[in-house]
Amino acid sequence: MDDDRIFKALADPTRRMLLDRLFAQDGRTLGDLEAGVEMTRFGVMKHLRVLEDAGLVVTRRNGREKLHFLNPVPIRRIHDRWIDKYTEGPASFLAGLQRSFEEEDRSE
């Protein structure tokens, strides 16, 4: 997977909203996903194509319907590669600092 495609796909609020909808209920049709969105069917299809190209959404045909499913693996890979390593040190430091303050409060 190409990290740049994933970041580009996640950069748009409409695409993040579509991912949230698939997270809430997987296996949705285009009609389900476009309901309540103030955008044309073509616009939703265009956003879904970007998500598919990034590997964040996979599709499967069920008769005449095309179902869309969230693929969380690329997001997890981005997390592991770009987020986790930057939060580990500061998070550990802050947790230790919090413990120090709590111990200081108890000793007073």
C-alpha positions in Angstrom: 0.0 0.0 0.0 1.1 3.5 -0.7 1.1 5.7 2.4 0.5 8.8 0.3 -2.7 7.5 -1.1 -3.9 6.6 2.4 -3.1 10.1 3.8 -4.7 11.7 0.8 -7.9 9.6 1.3 -8.0 10.4 5.0 -7.4 14.1 4.5 -10.9 14.7 3.2 -13.8 15.1 5.8 -16.4 13.5 3.5 -14.2 10.4 3.0 -13.7 10.2 6.8 -17.4 10.4 7.2 -17.9 7.5 4.8 -15.4 5.5 6.7 -17.2 6.2 9.9 -20.4 5.1 8.4 -18.8 1.8 7.2 -17.3 1.4 10.7 -20.8 1.8 12.2 -22.3 -0.7 9.7 -20.2 -2.6 7.3 -21.4 -3.9 3.9 -23.4 -0.9 2.8 -24.6 -0.1 -0.7 -24.0 3.2 -2.5 -27.6 4.1 -1.8 -27.0 3.6 2.0 -23.9 5.6 1.9 -25.3 8.5 0.0 -28.4 8.8 2.2 -28.3 12.0 4.2 -25.2 13.3 2.4 -25.5 16.7 0.7 -23.7 15.6 -2.4 -24.6 13.9 -5.7 -24.5 10.2 -6.2 -21.6 10.7 -8.5 -19.7 12.7 -5.8 -20.1 9.9 -3.3 -18.9 7.4 -6.0 -15.9 9.6 -6.6 -15.0 9.6 -2.9 -15.5 5.9 -2.6 -13.1 5.4 -5.6 -10.4 7.3 -3.7 -11.0 5.1 -0.6 -10.9 2.0 -2.7 -7.6 3.1 -4.5 -6.1 3.6 -1.0 -7.2 0.1 0.1 -9.4 1.6 2.8 -12.6 0.2 1.2 -13.2 -3.1 -0.5 -16.3 -4.1 -2.5 -18.1 -7.3 -3.1 -21.0 -8.0 -5.4 -24.1 -9.5 -3.9 -26.5 -10.1 -6.9 -27.1 -6.7 -8.4 -25.9 -4.9 -5.3 -22.3 -3.7 -4.8 -21.5 -3.8 -1.1 -18.8 -1.6 0.4 -16.7 -2.8 3.4 -14.2 -1.0 5.6 -10.6 -2.4 5.5 -9.0 -1.1 8.7 -5.6 -2.7 8.0 -4.1 0.3 6.1 -5.1 2.7 8.9 -3.5 0.4 11.5 -0.3 0.3 9.4 -0.3 4.1 9.3 -0.8 4.2 13.1 2.0 1.7 13.7 4.4 3.5 11.3 3.6 7.2 11.9 1.7 7.7 15.1 2.7 5.0 17.6 6.4 5.7 17.6 5.9 9.4 18.2 3.5 9.0 21.1 5.3 6.3 23.0 8.0 8.5 24.5 5.9 11.5 25.3 3.0 9.4 26.6 5.4 7.5 28.9 6.9 10.7 30.1 3.5 12.2 30.9 2.3 9.1 32.7 5.5 9.2 34.9 4.9 12.9 35.5 1.3 12.2 36.6 2.5 9.4 39.0 5.0 11.8 40.5 2.4 14.4 41.1 0.0 11.9 42.6 2.7 10.5 44.9 3.6 14.1 46.0 -0.1 14.8 46.7 -0.3 11.7 48.9 2.8 12.6 50.9 1.4 16.0 51.9 
